[in-house]
Amino acid sequence: MKQMSLGPVAVILAGVVCLSAGAVRPAAAQEANIAAVVNGQVITNADVDNRAMLLALSTGMKPTPDVLNRLKPQITQQLIDQTLQMQEISKLKVNVPEADIATAIGRIEQGNNLPPGGLKARMAASGVAFSTLVAQIRTELGWQAVLHQVLGGELQPTKGDIEAEKTALKAEIGTTQYHLGEIFIPVSDPANDAAAKNFAATVIAQLRSGAPFPVVAAQFSQSPTALQGGDMGFLPLSELDPNVAAVVTSMPVGAISNPIRVPGGYDIVQMEGSHVVGTSTQTMLSMRQVFVPYPTPITNGQVGPAQAAVISKLVDAAKNAHSCADMEALNTTFGKVHPADPGPVNLASVTPPNFQQMLSSIPENKVSPPLVAQDGVTIVMVCSRQNVASSLPSDDQITNVIIDRRVQMESQQLLDSLKHQSVITQN
C-alpha cells in the first residue's frame, strides 16, 4: 500500500523576528523593549505581543490585554526555542529552498480551502504580516533538516528494525489502537511548569470552543507532528506515554484532554477515533492521476497567466475523460511526468483532510477538480473503492513511523543541549 498525500498539513504560523544585539537605541528604551536575549539575539516585547495576537486571532479569542498577558510567558519560551533552532540552522548552513516554502504555503491554502494567494489576503485582513508565516515555515523546515543531518546514518532503520516493528505490531492484533492528535508544550525548566500548564489550559479552552485542532497544533505544538497538524495516526497503548494511555481509553471521539504531564512537558490530545487491530476494514482506492507542470512555479502564492493557461488546458482536456483508461491516455498526452497509476491508496492515510473527503465522496469515473500546487496541477479519478480487512502497514509506512520517532527524540535532546550551551536572559 502506498500513502497518497498532498504533503504536510501546515497552517498559519508566527515567526520570530530578532533584532541585532548591536542595534543603537537609548539604553532605557532598549531594555524596556527586550523580552529575552538568546546568544546576543534580541526577542522584543513586540515579537511576543505579535505572537500572542496571532494565537488569539487564529483561535477565536478576544485579544484583550488580560488574555494576551496570560499567553506571554509561554510564548516567550517558544520564541526562545525557535531562536535557538534558527541559530543552529544558520550554524550548520542549512538552506531552505524558496520553492519548499512556496509549496508549504500552497498546502496550507489547500488544507484551509483557500485559493492561491488567499492565505496572504486572510493574514493581511487580520493584521498579521505574511513574513511571519514565511519565517516560521523556514524555521520548521530548516529544523527538520538539522535533525536529519545530525542523526545521519542512525536515521534510516535497518531491515532488522523494520522486522522488529512488524513483530511488535503482530503482537497488537486483537488490541485497540487509537487515532490521536497531539499538541506538545515543552517544559525545559521546572520553574516554568506553572506557566506551561496555564498556557495549555488556555489553548484547551479555545479548542473546546471550536478552534481547529490542526491549526493550533501546527502553530504551537513543539513536536514533529506539528507539521501534520498534530496528527499522530493510529497507535497502540504500548507506544503512548503511560499518563496519556491512561486518559485516552476513556475519551469519546472528538474529545479534548486536559493537560497531561509527560516527560519534557505537557501533552494535549484529541481523540479522532479507534479500531481493533486485525478486525476492522479499510477503504482501498484504485485511482488514476494526471500531473502537468507549469513552465515556471507559482511564486508568492499567486497564479500567473502562464500557470493559469496550464490549468485551463488540463481542465478542458479532462472534459473528455470518462474512465480510468481515458485518464491513462490523457496522462500520456501530457508527457507522463508522473505515473498515471499511483498504486493502491488507503483512504484513511490521505492528507490533507479536505482531499480525503473529496476522494471519499467523488463518484467513480468522474474527474476531480484541479488540484493546484506550487509546481503544477493535478487531476485524479477514482476507478473503484474496495473495503478490505486491515493489514500490517507497508515497509515504507513502518519506516516513516520509526524515522518520526527518532526525529522527535533527537529534537528534544538537541534543543536541551543547545539551551545548556547558550547564554539566555529574560526580563
Number of C-alpha atoms within 10 A of each C-alpha: 16 16 18 19 15 18 16 18 28 27 27 27 24 26 25 24 19 16 15 10 13 9 9 8 9 8 8 8 9 12 13 11 15 19 21 22 20 21 16 16 19 25 25 22 17 13 23 27 17 21 26 23 23 24 24 19 16 19 19 15 19 12 15 10 8 9 15 21 13 15 24 20 19 25 22 22 20 20 23 24 21 20 23 21 22 21 18 18 22 13 10 13 11 16 13 17 11 13 15 14 21 21 22 25 27 30 25 23 24 24 21 19 13 15 14 23 16 18 23 21 14 14 18 12 10 13 13 20 16 18 15 20 23 19 17 21 25 21 21 21 19 23 23 18 17 25 19 19 14 16 14 10 9 12 19 15 16 11 11 9 14 19 13 12 17 17 11 12 16 14 11 17 15 13 13 17 21 22 19 21 25 26 29 25 25 24 21 17 10 11 9 15 17 13 19 23 22 16 20 22 16 15 25 22 15 18 19 14 12 11 17 15 24 23 26 25 29 26 26 20 23 24 23 22 24 27 24 22 25 30 23 19 17 17 16 18 18 11 10 13 14 11 13 19 15 12 13 21 14 10 16 13 15 14 16 21 19 17 23 18 18 16 12 16 20 21 26 24 29 23 20 19 16 18 18 16 22 16 13 14 15 16 16 20 20 18 22 24 22 27 24 20 18 18 11 12 20 22 17 17 20 16 19 12 9 13 22 13 13 17 22 13 12 19 18 11 12 21 10 12 18 14 17 24 14 15 25 18 15 21 22 15 11 15 13 16 12 14 15 21 16 15 16 15 19 20 19 16 17 19 20 22 16 14 18 17 14 12 20 16 9 14 14 18 20 17 23 18 14 17 15 22 24 26 19 18 21 18 21 23 25 22 16 13 19 12 12 11 13 15 15 14 14 14 16 12 15 19 20 14 18 16 17 17 15 18 21 16 14 17 22 16 12 16 17 15 11 16 16 10 10 12 11 16 14 13 10
